[in-house]
Amino acid sequence: MNNTVRRLAPFALVALMLPALQGCANLSQRQQNAAIGAGVGAIGGSILTGGSTLGTLGGAAIGGVIGHGSGGDKRHR
């Protein structure tokens, strides 16, 4: 039973993530950058603080701000 669960876990994870990814399809480029920055910041904050909740949330906040400020919504002339 345990081997079956381990083999099916990646497929279940992908199936659960698809609706979340589709929800981001209509976001502006700036919003997408902020979401990506928050995710990367949360992972970085968690790693740097050994899994601390405060470190994870702080990393997400800082990453979101940096992502929001980076290069979105540029207009071409």
N, C-alpha and C positions, 0 to 999 in steps of 0.2 A: 504493500500500500504506500509506503513512504517513497519508493522510487517513482511510482506513478505521479504522486503529488509534485515531486521535484521536476519531473519531465513536463508537466502541464503548467507549472507556475509561470513561466515566461509568457505563455500564450494567454493565460488569464490576466496577467498584468497589462499586456498590450490591449486586450479587449476592454479592460476597465479604463485605460488611458485615452482611448479613441474619442469618447464624448468630450473629455476635457480639452483635448487638442482641437477638436472641431469648434469648440466654444470660442477659441481665440482667432478664428478665421476672419472675423469682421472687425478686428481691432486695428487701429491706426499703427503705423510703423513705430511711432513713439511709445504707444502703449505696449506693443510687442517687445520693444527694447526694455521697457521697465519690468515686464514680467520675466523676461530672460535674466535680467540683472538681479532681480529679487531671488530667483531660483539659484543662480550661481552664488550669490552672496550668502544665502542660507546654508548652502553646502560648505562654502569656505568658512563661514563663521562657526559652523558645527565642528568642522575638522580642527580649526585653530583653538577652540575652547574645550575640546574633548567631549563634545556632545551636549554642552550646556544649553539650556533653553534660551537663556538671555543672549548668549553668543550667536545662536541660530537666528533669533529674531532680529538682533542688531545687524547681523550680516545681511539678512534679507532687506532690512530697511535701507541700509547703505547701498547695497547693490541695486535696489529699485530706484533710488535717487540718481545714482550714476547712470543706470540704463535709460532713465527718462531723459536725462540731459544729453545723451549721446546721439548725435546725428539723425534724429527722426524728422519727418515732415519737411524735408528739403524740397524746395520748388525749383524745377528746371526752367530755364529761360530759353 
